[in-house]
Amino acid sequence: MAQPLADRFRPTTLEEVVGQQHLLGPNKVLRRIVESGQIPNMIFYGPSGVGKTTVASIICKRLNKKLYKLNGTTASTSDIKDIIGEIGTFSGMDGLVLYLDEIQYLNKKQQQTLLEFIENGTITLIASTTENPYFYIYNAILSRCTVFEFQIVDASDIERALERAVKMLESEQNVKIACEEGVLARIANSCGNDVRKSLNALELCFLSAKTGEDGTHLLLLEDAKALSQQSSMRYSRDGDEHYDLLSAFQKSIRGSDPNAAVYYLAKLLTGGDLPSVCRRLLVMASEDVGLAYPQAVSIVKSCVDSALQLGLPEAQLPLGQAAVLLATSPKSNSAAMAIWSAMEDVKNNDTGDIPQHLKDCHYQGAQKLGHGQGYQYAHNFQNSYVKQQYLPDKIKDRVYYTFGENKLEQASKHYWDSIKNSK
């Protein structure tokens, strides 16, 4: 089987790497480390197809040490022990370099097997992961490694890489390639910022290209659209992208930006993540809009119910309505802050017992216990209000709720102040 274009095109120098200029650009931190020749234990974290393996391979070639490669999805404890067994042998007397791809798939015991050797420097660990290392890699390993975050590659950088790949294909195959206008841009913008996926799409376009009378291979825009139409989303319901999208979605609504709200909603729905969207919208109706527009809860609940009954793709309509409604509504987190503060007290502090006059007195023997004695029935008083203590003695002066600055809560505050000050 022929080696894929993405592998044949893999850079051999840092200068050829696409993107990651925040790490590899002139005078940037990772570049300076590599150029120093003193390579620490490192973890490369980021989405697939952005150059983690490529950069690790380039670094390994610079080191005068024996290189071993393992993949966390297939590596066993015996594989790791076999590598450790090379320490002190002729091939490993200068130390070893272990490139460990997908380290998050190693269990705790397997990761701990490496601790002693990466700490004393006999093994230099260069690991990569598509998952957040602070969630998936054990602290003992993390504390001995430097984490570098790789970012998605901009489409303009990918397009330039595709142009170089076309020239490489022409040289390899000894043919002339002509690209219909927009072909490379379409591929670069439709493969989820994944360089590997973009190169694979380009190769498929080449393999399916029409050949002109002069032997020129013509890459068609129609083919590029067909081959990349399902590749534009980079999304995993179990990965970081899931939580990052939900976070951006909620923060956009909280920040009253309907345009960003529907954009992130579209990305979530394109990934088919209907349950998470519905749950987050219901949360935001109370957490971020809250008492500034209390009716939002009922409206959003109706939209969510409609979405769940309709299913995708039609569910996007009521959910879009809910997202725009919340984004353009007045905001208040006063009720959320109140319950969070109360929960903090209940969980972490000795708040004392319920006051005697508030305890249930509707059973035989309650009076003997003093339950309910002294309670004043609020509806017997003017404006249905009477001043009495409701919180336990230990926290009787605690204030959990503070009126928000929005129109509705200020109206409630005006009413509240008026009845409390009435005689």
C-alpha positions in Angstrom: 0.0 0.0 0.0 1.4 3.4 -1.0 2.4 5.7 1.8 -0.2 8.5 2.3 0.6 12.0 1.0 0.4 13.3 4.6 3.3 11.1 5.6 5.3 11.7 2.5 4.9 15.5 3.0 5.8 15.4 6.7 8.3 18.2 7.4 11.8 17.4 8.4 12.8 20.8 9.8 11.0 23.3 12.2 11.0 25.8 9.3 8.7 23.5 7.3 6.1 23.0 10.1 2.8 24.6 9.3 1.4 26.8 12.0 2.4 26.8 15.7 4.3 30.0 15.4 3.5 30.9 19.0 5.9 28.0 19.9 8.2 27.6 16.9 8.5 31.1 15.5 11.8 33.1 15.8 12.8 33.5 19.4 9.7 31.6 20.7 10.1 29.4 23.7 9.9 25.9 22.2 12.2 26.9 19.4 14.8 28.2 21.8 14.6 25.0 23.8 15.1 22.9 20.8 18.0 25.0 19.6 19.7 24.8 23.0 20.0 21.1 22.6 18.9 20.5 26.2 15.5 18.9 25.8 13.4 18.4 28.9 10.6 16.0 29.4 7.7 17.4 27.4 4.0 16.9 26.7 2.5 18.2 23.5 -1.2 18.8 23.8 -3.6 19.8 21.0 -6.1 18.5 18.4 -5.1 16.0 15.8 -3.5 17.0 12.6 -1.7 20.2 13.9 1.9 18.9 14.0 2.5 17.4 17.4 4.0 14.1 16.1 5.9 16.0 13.4 7.6 18.4 15.8 8.4 15.6 18.2 10.0 13.6 15.4 12.1 16.6 14.4 13.2 17.1 18.0 14.1 13.5 18.4 16.4 13.6 15.4 18.4 16.4 16.9 19.2 14.4 20.0 22.2 12.0 20.1 20.2 9.3 21.8 18.5 6.1 21.0 14.9 6.8 19.9 11.9 4.5 20.8 8.3 5.0 19.8 5.2 3.8 21.5 1.5 4.5 21.0 -0.6 4.6 24.2 -3.5 2.8 22.4 -1.4 -0.3 21.8 1.5 -0.2 24.3 1.6 -2.7 27.1 3.5 -2.6 30.4 5.9 -5.1 29.0 6.6 -2.8 26.1 7.6 -0.1 28.5 9.7 -2.5 30.6 11.5 -3.6 27.4 12.6 0.0 26.8 13.6 0.5 30.4 15.7 -2.7 30.0 17.8 -0.9 27.4 19.1 1.6 29.9 22.7 1.0 30.6 23.3 -1.1 27.5 25.6 0.0 24.7 22.8 1.5 22.7 21.3 3.3 25.7 24.4 4.4 27.5 23.8 8.1 26.5 20.2 7.9 27.6 17.1 7.1 25.7 14.3 9.2 24.0 10.8 7.8 24.3 8.2 9.3 22.0 4.9 8.3 23.4 1.9 9.1 21.3 -1.6 9.3 22.9 -0.2 9.0 26.4 -3.6 9.5 27.9 -4.4 5.9 27.1 -1.8 4.5 29.4 -3.1 3.5 32.8 -1.8 4.8 36.1 0.6 1.9 36.7 2.0 2.2 33.2 2.6 5.9 33.6 4.2 5.4 37.0 6.6 2.8 35.6 8.3 5.7 33.8 8.6 8.1 36.8 12.0 7.1 38.1 13.7 7.2 34.7 12.2 10.5 33.4 13.1 12.1 36.8 16.8 11.1 36.7 17.1 11.8 33.0 17.9 8.4 31.7 14.7 8.6 29.7 13.7 11.8 27.9 10.0 11.6 27.5 8.3 13.5 24.6 4.6 12.6 24.8 1.6 13.8 22.8 -2.1 13.8 23.6 -5.3 15.1 22.1 -6.9 15.3 25.5 -6.3 17.9 28.2 -3.3 16.6 30.1 -4.5 18.1 33.3 -7.5 15.8 33.2 -6.1 12.7 31.7 -2.4 12.4 32.8 -1.4 11.7 36.3 0.0 14.5 38.4 3.3 12.7 39.1 4.0 12.6 35.3 2.8 16.2 34.8 5.0 17.6 37.6 8.0 16.2 35.7 7.1 17.5 32.3 6.6 20.8 30.5 3.3 21.1 28.7 3.1 22.8 25.4 -0.3 23.5 23.8 -0.5 23.2 20.1 -3.3 25.3 18.4 -5.4 24.7 15.4 -3.8 25.7 12.1 -5.2 28.6 10.3 -6.7 27.9 6.9 -4.4 30.3 5.2 -1.4 28.4 6.5 -3.0 25.1 5.4 -3.6 26.5 1.9 0.1 27.4 1.5 1.0 23.9 2.6 -1.4 22.5 0.0 0.3 24.6 -2.7 3.7 23.0 -1.7 2.1 19.6 -1.7 0.8 20.1 -5.2 4.3 20.8 -6.4 5.6 17.7 -4.6 2.9 15.6 -6.3 3.9 17.0 -9.7 7.6 16.1 -9.0 6.7 12.6 -7.6 4.3 11.6 -10.4 6.1 13.6 -13.2 2.8 15.2 -14.2 1.4 18.7 -14.4 -1.4 19.6 -12.0 -3.9 22.4 -12.6 -6.3 23.5 -9.8 -9.6 24.9 -10.6 -10.1 28.3 -8.9 -11.0 27.8 -5.3 -10.0 24.2 -4.9 -7.2 24.6 -2.4 -9.1 27.3 -0.5 -12.1 24.9 -0.2 -10.0 22.1 1.1 -8.2 24.3 3.5 -11.4 25.7 4.9 -13.4 22.5 5.0 -11.2 20.1 6.9 -11.5 21.3 10.5 -8.1 23.0 10.6 -6.5 19.6 10.3 -3.4 19.6 8.1 -3.4 15.8 7.8 -7.0 15.7 6.8 -6.5 18.5 4.3 -3.6 16.7 2.6 -5.6 13.5 2.5 -8.4 15.4 0.7 -6.0 16.8 -1.7 -4.6 13.4 -2.5 -8.1 12.1 -3.2 -8.8 15.0 -5.5 -5.6 14.2 -7.4 -6.5 10.5 -7.6 -9.9 11.3 -9.0 -8.7 14.2 -11.2 -9.7 14.4 -14.9 -6.8 14.3 -17.3 -6.7 16.8 -20.2 -5.5 16.1 -23.7 -2.0 17.4 -22.8 -1.9 15.0 -19.8 -2.6 17.8 -17.2 -4.4 16.5 -14.1 -7.2 19.0 -13.3 -8.4 19.2 -9.7 -12.1 20.3 -9.8 -13.9 22.4 -7.2 -16.9 20.1 -7.4 -14.7 17.2 -6.4 -13.1 19.2 -3.6 -16.6 20.0 -2.2 -17.7 16.4 -2.4 -14.5 15.0 -0.7 -14.4 17.6 2.1 -18.1 18.3 2.8 -18.1 16.0 5.9 -14.8 17.1 7.2 -15.3 20.7 8.4 -16.3 19.9 12.0 -13.6 19.1 14.5 -15.7 17.8 17.3 -15.9 15.0 19.9 -18.6 14.7 22.5 -16.1 13.3 25.0 -13.1 15.6 24.2 -12.0 19.1 25.2 -13.7 20.6 22.1 -17.1 19.6 23.6 -16.6 21.5 26.8 -14.8 24.4 25.0 -17.8 24.9 22.7 -20.3 24.7 25.5 -18.2 27.2 27.5 -18.0 29.6 24.5 -21.7 29.2 23.9 -22.7 30.1 27.4 -20.2 33.0 27.7 -21.5 34.4 24.4 -25.0 34.4 25.7 -24.0 35.8 29.1 -22.1 38.5 27.2 -25.2 39.4 25.2 -23.7 38.5 21.8 -26.5 36.8 19.7 -24.2 36.4 16.7 -21.6 34.4 18.6 -24.4 32.5 20.4 -25.9 31.2 17.2 -22.4 30.4 15.8 -21.4 28.2 18.7 -24.9 26.7 18.7 -24.5 25.8 15.0 -21.2 24.1 15.7 -22.7 22.1 18.6 -25.7 21.1 16.5 -23.6 20.2 13.5 -21.8 17.8 15.8 -25.3 16.3 16.6 -25.0 17.3 20.3 -28.7 18.0 21.0 -28.9 17.0 24.7 -26.0 19.1 25.8 -27.4 22.2 24.1 -30.8 21.8 25.6 -29.4 21.3 29.1 -27.1 24.3 28.8 -29.9 26.6 27.5 -32.0 25.6 30.5 -29.1 26.4 32.8 -28.5 29.8 31.3 -32.2 30.8 31.6 -31.8 30.7 35.4 -28.1 31.3 35.9 -27.5 34.2 33.5 -30.9 35.8 32.7 -32.6 34.8 36.0 -34.8 37.4 37.7 -34.0 40.1 35.1 -36.5 38.2 32.9 -38.1 35.4 34.9 -40.4 34.4 32.0 -37.3 33.3 30.0 -37.3 30.0 31.8 -40.8 29.1 30.6 -40.0 30.2 27.0 -36.7 28.3 26.9 -38.3 25.2 28.3 -40.9 25.3 25.6 -38.2 25.7 23.0 -36.3 22.8 24.4 -39.4 20.6 24.5 -40.1 21.5 20.9 -36.5 20.7 19.9 -36.5 17.3 21.5 -39.8 16.4 19.9 -38.7 17.6 16.5 -35.2 16.2 16.5 -32.4 17.4 14.2 -32.3 19.2 11.8 -35.6 21.0 12.6 -34.6 21.3 16.3 -32.2 24.1 15.3 -35.2 26.5 14.8 -36.5 26.5 18.4 -33.0 26.3 19.8 -31.9 29.2 17.7 -34.9 31.1 19.0 -34.0 30.3 22.6 -30.3 31.3 22.1 -31.2 34.6 20.6 -33.8 35.3 23.3 -31.3 34.7 26.1 -28.5 36.6 24.4 -30.7 39.7 24.0 -32.4 39.5 27.3 -31.4 41.6 30.4 -29.1 39.7 32.6 -29.0 38.9 36.3 -27.2 36.2 38.3 -28.5 37.4 41.7 -30.6 34.3 42.3 -27.7 32.1 41.2 -25.3 33.8 43.5 -27.8 33.5 46.4 -28.2 29.7 46.0 -24.4 29.2 45.5 -23.7 31.1 48.7 -26.3 29.2 50.6 -24.9 25.9 49.3 -21.4 26.9 50.3 -22.7 27.5 53.9 -24.6 24.3 54.1 -21.7 22.2 52.8 -18.9 23.8 54.7 -20.2 25.6 57.9 -22.0 24.8 61.1 -25.2 26.8 60.4 -27.1 25.6 63.5 -30.6 24.3 64.0 -33.9 25.5 62.5 -35.5 28.0 64.8 -38.1 26.5 67.1 -40.9 28.6 65.9 -40.4 27.4 62.3 -40.4 23.7 63.1 -43.4 21.5 62.1 -46.1 21.6 64.8 -48.8 19.5 63.0 -48.4 16.3 65.0 -49.2 15.2 68.5 -46.5 16.1 71.0 -45.0 18.9 68.9 -46.1 21.5 71.5 -44.4 19.7 74.3 -41.2 20.0 72.3 -41.8 23.7 71.8 -42.1 23.4 68.0 -44.0 26.2 66.3 -44.4 28.3 69.5 -44.1 32.0 68.8 -44.5 31.7 65.0 -46.3 34.6 63.5 -48.5 33.9 60.4 -47.5 36.5 57.9 -50.9 36.7 56.2 -52.4 38.0 59.4 -50.4 41.2 59.1 -50.5 44.2 56.8 -49.0 43.5 53.3 -48.7 39.9 54.5 -45.4 40.8 56.2 -44.2 40.6 59.8 -40.6 40.9 61.0 -39.4 37.7 62.5 -36.3 35.5 62.4 -36.2 32.7 59.8 -32.5 31.8 59.6 -30.9 29.7 62.3 -29.3 31.6 65.2 -25.8 31.0 64.0 -26.4 32.7 60.6 -29.3 34.9 61.5 -27.7 38.0 59.9 -26.4 36.2 56.8 -27.4 37.9 53.4 -27.5 35.6 50.4 -29.7 37.5 48.0 -29.0 41.0 46.8 -31.3 42.7 44.4 -29.9 43.1 40.9 -29.7 46.4 39.1 -32.2 45.5 36.4 -35.7 47.0 36.1 -37.7 44.0 37.4 -35.5 43.4 40.5 -35.4 47.1 41.3 -39.2 47.2 41.2 -39.2 44.2 43.6 -36.7 46.0 45.8 -38.9 49.1 45.9 -41.9 47.0 46.9 -39.8 45.1 49.4 -38.5 48.3 51.0 -41.9 49.8 51.2 -43.5 46.9 53.1 -40.6 46.4 55.4 -40.7 50.1 56.4 -44.5 50.3 56.7 -45.9 50.4 60.2 
